[in-house]
Amino acid sequence: MSRVVESRSSRAFPARTEDSGTPVTFPVRMARIFYALLSTVFVVCILIQVFFAGMGAFGADWSYHVTFGHLLEPLPLLMIPVAFFGRLSWRLRLLPLALVVLSGMQYALAGAAVPAAALHPVNALLILLIGLFIVRRAWTAVAWRRKG
């Protein structure tokens, strides 16, 4: 059960504790902040990756897009144990695993024949949307100190 705290504007907000009513410890809070930062960096890197794809599509070297894609791979893998340590919701624990699977599909789609290869940017859009969902939930968990 959570408490209700009245603010100056007379709006009610839940108290800054977990749903169980226990305060969030400092290490758990730091893990949640780190998770939120990791997810934000991942989304920003996806946008940079789209920029590199655009450069390659208009005549620049594709190696930027390919190399930067390899640098993105560890971020969702690192998010998974951090989510467990931060006692985040199961959704926030498992969605980075979906990002890992979709990132792996990017390699298969990039090397596929033309009709299937057209799903490469569609899959990238799905990765971006899931990443944005994770970022929103992660920062909510940090702000309210409750399970995301």
C-alpha positions in Angstrom: 0.0 0.0 0.0 1.4 3.4 -0.8 1.0 6.6 1.0 -0.3 9.8 -0.6 1.6 13.1 -0.3 -0.1 16.4 -0.9 1.8 18.9 -2.9 1.5 22.7 -2.8 -0.8 22.6 -5.8 -3.1 20.3 -3.9 -2.6 17.4 -6.3 -2.0 14.0 -4.8 1.1 12.0 -5.7 2.1 8.6 -4.5 4.9 8.6 -2.0 8.4 7.9 -3.2 8.5 4.2 -2.1 8.0 0.9 -3.9 4.5 -0.6 -4.2 5.2 -2.7 -1.2 5.7 0.4 0.9 9.4 -0.2 1.6 11.9 2.5 0.7 14.2 1.9 -2.3 17.8 1.4 -1.2 20.6 3.5 -2.6 22.2 0.6 -4.7 18.8 -0.2 -6.2 18.2 3.4 -7.0 21.7 3.7 -8.6 21.0 0.6 -10.7 17.7 2.1 -11.9 19.4 5.4 -12.9 22.1 3.4 -14.7 19.5 1.4 -16.5 17.6 4.5 -17.6 20.9 6.1 -18.8 21.8 2.9 -20.7 18.4 2.8 -22.4 18.7 6.5 -23.3 22.1 6.1 -24.7 20.8 3.1 -26.7 18.0 5.2 -28.3 20.4 8.0 -29.1 22.7 5.6 -30.7 19.9 4.2 -32.8 19.2 7.7 -34.1 22.9 8.1 -34.9 22.8 4.7 -36.7 19.9 6.0 -38.8 22.0 9.0 -39.7 24.8 6.8 -40.8 22.4 4.7 -42.9 21.2 7.9 -44.6 24.8 8.9 -45.3 25.4 5.5 -46.9 22.2 5.7 -48.9 23.3 9.0 -50.4 26.8 8.0 -51.4 29.0 8.0 -48.3 30.8 4.9 -47.0 28.6 2.2 -45.5 31.3 1.2 -43.0 30.2 3.9 -40.5 26.7 2.2 -40.4 28.1 -1.3 -40.1 30.8 -0.5 -37.5 28.5 1.6 -35.4 26.0 -1.3 -35.4 28.5 -3.6 -33.9 29.1 -1.1 -31.1 25.4 -1.1 -30.2 25.2 -4.8 -29.4 26.4 -4.8 -25.8 24.1 -2.1 -24.5 20.9 -4.3 -24.3 22.9 -7.2 -23.0 24.2 -4.9 -20.2 20.7 -3.7 -19.4 19.4 -7.1 -18.5 21.4 -7.7 -15.3 21.1 -4.1 -14.3 17.3 -4.4 -14.5 17.4 -7.4 -12.2 19.7 -5.6 -9.7 17.5 -2.6 -9.8 14.4 -4.7 -9.1 12.6 -3.3 -12.1 9.4 -4.9 -13.5 9.6 -8.1 -15.6 8.7 -6.1 -18.6 11.8 -3.9 -18.2 13.9 -7.0 -17.5 12.8 -8.9 -20.6 12.4 -6.1 -23.2 16.2 -5.7 -23.6 16.2 -9.4 -24.6 13.8 -8.6 -27.4 16.2 -5.8 -28.5 19.0 -8.4 -28.6 16.8 -10.7 -30.8 15.7 -7.9 -33.1 19.3 -6.7 -33.4 20.3 -10.2 -34.4 17.6 -10.2 -37.0 19.1 -7.0 -38.5 22.1 -9.0 -39.6 20.0 -11.7 -41.3 17.8 -9.1 -43.0 20.7 -7.0 -44.2 22.2 -10.1 -45.9 18.9 -11.4 -47.3 17.5 -11.1 -50.8 15.8 -7.9 -51.9 12.2 -8.4 -50.7 13.3 -9.6 -47.2 16.1 -7.0 -47.0 13.5 -4.3 -47.2 12.4 -5.4 -43.7 15.8 -4.2 -42.4 14.6 -0.6 -41.9 11.2 -1.7 -40.6 12.9 -3.8 -38.0 15.1 -0.8 -37.1 12.0 1.2 -36.5 10.6 -1.5 -34.2 13.9 -1.5 -32.3 13.6 2.3 -31.9 10.0 2.1 -30.7 10.8 -0.6 -28.1 13.8 1.4 -27.0 11.6 4.5 -26.6 9.1 2.5 -24.6 11.9 1.2 -22.3 13.3 4.8 -21.8 9.9 6.1 -20.8 9.3 3.3 -18.3 12.8 3.4 -17.0 12.8 7.1 -16.2 9.3 6.7 -14.6 10.8 4.1 -12.3 13.6 6.4 -11.4 11.4 9.4 -10.8 8.8 7.7 -8.6 11.2 5.2 -7.0 8.8 2.4 -7.6 8.8 -0.7 -9.8 8.6 0.2 -13.6 
